Every structure is written in structure tokens, then in C-alpha cells.
Amino acid sequence: MNSMRMDKERGSMLVMAVVLSFALFITGLSYLKWVDTFQKKVSNEVSTIQAEFARSAGFAFAREVIESGSYDDGFSGRWRDWYLKTVYKYDIFPTGYDDFMYGGHRGYVIKSYGNAGSYGSDIIIQRSGRQSYIKETFADYLYLTDREVDTVRHDIIRFWTPDTLDGKVHSNDTLHIHPTRDRPRFMKRVTSSAPVIVPYNHHARFDEGLFLNAAPIYFPQQADEIRRYSGLRDFGTFAPDSIDSATELTFSGEMIYVRYCGPFIDPPDTVFRCLPDYIQNAQQIPIPRSGALFVNGKTFVKASRGRLDLMDGNFISIGYEGRLTVASSDTMIIPDDLIYRYANLDNSIPNDMSVIDDVLGLISENFIMVGDNVRDTVYINAAMAAINGSISIRDIYRYGTYNEKQSLFIYGSLAQRNRGIVRTTYQGTRGFIEKDYHYDERLMRYPPPHFLPTKKVNFTYTESSESDWR
């Protein structure tokens, strides 16, 4: 009896041992499975972070490519090693207008991708994202200066009643308001790198606010990008022989009439003359596909739409048409109206891009001057920048001269290293009684090709997409 019970107990213990062993096996298997799952989860999390860092690296390298101008590398879109099993790539798409080689760009869209391999698995974690990269240019501002002091006389120039500025304003210098006629109106955001505005108890109106201690906007010494992309490579080099010589550019439609002007001996006098005598007989060139034109020396620029050209007396331009930035190494003179072909009848500019998409940029590495033999009212359609001088009037420093004009209308933008005098009563009366400056709103979306950048960049980040690859 005892032996039968012992046999039963031994059988029960064996069964129990088998059950416990199986339970232990199942527990160990489950643990190993959990460890494997946990390891893969951790590995995937690590790979996800690596992919996100790789995507960020793609954005950073793409922005560096844009800033450095290494576009051949930037548009390739090939995978690059980051570290270990992590790679990245980026694609850059210009936005704004035309192909990159045929004009500058308002901005870019960057698409960046980061891939990371998961440890112990053939799963590839990918993260991708998109950024809009918007470059600000000098043409974003109606009014931009480095110093609020005249270049020659070193006088402080003040805003006063009834000055009204309908575009953004920035100066690296202190802004000054007239002490009594102290109610100018600034309709858009105003920034200054100075800590104060003088005098403190002014009554100027700032519709979108005044922001002091703002970061400065640096003026370059040369128009490097215009030099680099100038279409003059196709047409030869305009280089007058004398420092008193100048190149005359007359716009009519999409054509540029080119004459060379300078002192000619006409006994018993020496006269200033342009050859050929009539513009219609001058060399004609189309607006360069690059959207850039650089001229050595002094330059005359004009397009007197619908009226006799003041330097010719016979030619009538139909107005400027196209997209172009002209830069000159010396003073640029505007001796007549400069009007877009499709500007309004009053020579103002409609904001609708579908109505008019013509844009002209003028950059002088010295001064930009309105001519002294212009009509009483002058109209200029252009974004202008005098990067080492001022925007002023040609005879403003000719003391003892009386040559006062009535109105100067500018539809575009003005940037100048030193604020220029536009009217003076010092030892004579010269310049314009009325100054009407109106910002061309299209310039913020559609600046002239290769126009001067401010180095300020705005980024718009779009949330990333994700996927797991096998």
C-alpha cells in the first residue's frame, strides 16, 4: 500500500516538475520575447531620433548651400553619410520667378530627409520635413539708410510735416524729427538701430510701431552679384574712356538703346554730346536673360513714356518693360522720367501682379542723382540703392545756383548709405519742393533680380512626415 502511494507521489512530482519546467520555459521565452521587443522598440526610438537629427542636418546644410551660392551641389539631392547607419539628403526649389540662372529669387523651399537603420533589423526609419526660406532684400523697405547725415555738408536731415511714408522704414542711425513741424506719418513698421529718436517729445505718428535698438542692416561696398551675373558678357563691356564720359541707357519696351556720351571738341568750345546723335540710331540690346546689367563708369538711365526724350528731342519711349537690375560703378543719373510701360495713367504702379509684372532695380556704387535739366515734375518707377553715396539732385551742391523744381514722385523704394538732400536753400535754391515717395508693394513678393540682400532670413517650418521602410 505504501509502495503504491509512493509511486503515485513520484508520478505527481514528475508531472509537477514537467509543468513547472514548461511554465519556466514559457516564462523565459516570454521574457526573451519581451526583451527582444523592448530592444527593438528602444532601437527604433533611437533610430527615429537619429533620423530627425539627420533631417535637421539636411536643413542646416541646405541653408549653408543657399547662403554660399554653391547651387550645383545644393540641387543634386543625393544621399550623404551623417554617422553610423544614418544618412540625409535635401532638395532645394527656388520660388519667386523664372529659373535660378535667369534671375534672383525671393525665396526657396527646402525638403530634407533623414534615414536611420534600426539595430538588429532591416527596418529603415525615415523622417522628412519642409521649410520655406524667405530672403529679405533692400527692396523690402521704402526707406533704408546707414546714416541720417548728408555726405558732403554733414548736415542732419529730419523728417517733418507733411512727410508720409507708406512702406517699411529702417535706419542704422538715429532718426530725427523736425522740432516744430513734427507730425510726419509712418504708415508701416519703423526700426532704428539707435536707442532713441530725437527729440523725445515729438508728435510723429507710427501706425505699426517704432522699434529701437534694432539689428543693423549692412551696406555692401560693391554690387557683387550684379557684377557676377551681368549680361554684359554677351554684349561687350561699356567702359567710357574719360572720367567725364557716361553710358546712356534708354529703355523702350524690352529693348535697351545704348549711347556713349562725353566731352567733344566743337571749336571754339568743348561740348557734352552723345553718339550717335539720335537714340533711334543707337545700338539696341535686349534685356539680358540673367536679369542683371553692370556698367563701368557713370550712367544715364531713363524711359520717358509717351513724351519726347529730353536728351534727344525726337525719341519717344513706350516705357520700360521686363525684369532687370542695372548697377554702375560710378554715379547713376536719371535725366528724365523713368516709367514702366504698364504703369497707371498717373504713373503710379498697380499692386496686382497680373496687371503689371515689370520690375526695375537701380544700384549705384556711388550716388544716384536726379538730373538738373528735368521737367518741373519727375516720375520714377524703380527700386533704388546708392550703396556708398546718396540719392539726391545733380546740382544740389552747386552753390549760387537757382534751379527749383516742383514735384518728385518715386514709386518703388530708396536705400542709401547717407541720406541725400533733395531740396536746399543754402546759397541758392535747388531741388524739389514736393517729395512724394510711395512704396511698390510688389517688391516684397517680387524684388528685382539679384537685388541686394539684407542678410535677414525668415523660415517657415512645416511639420515632418514619417515612414518606416523595409
PyMOL commands that set and color helices and strands:
alter all, ss='L'
color gray80, all
select helices_A, chain A and resi 2-68+71-74+100-102+138-140+224-229+232-235+279-281+441-444
alter helices_A, ss='H'
color red, helices_A
select strands_A, chain A and resi 80-83+86-95+107-117+124-137+143-147+164-165+169-171+185-186+190-192+205-206+210-211+246-252+255-266+269-275+283-286+292-295+298-302+323-328+332-334+359-364+368-370+377-386+391-393+401-418+423-424+428-439+453-469
alter strands_A, ss='S'
color yellow, strands_A
deselect
rebuild
show_as cartoon
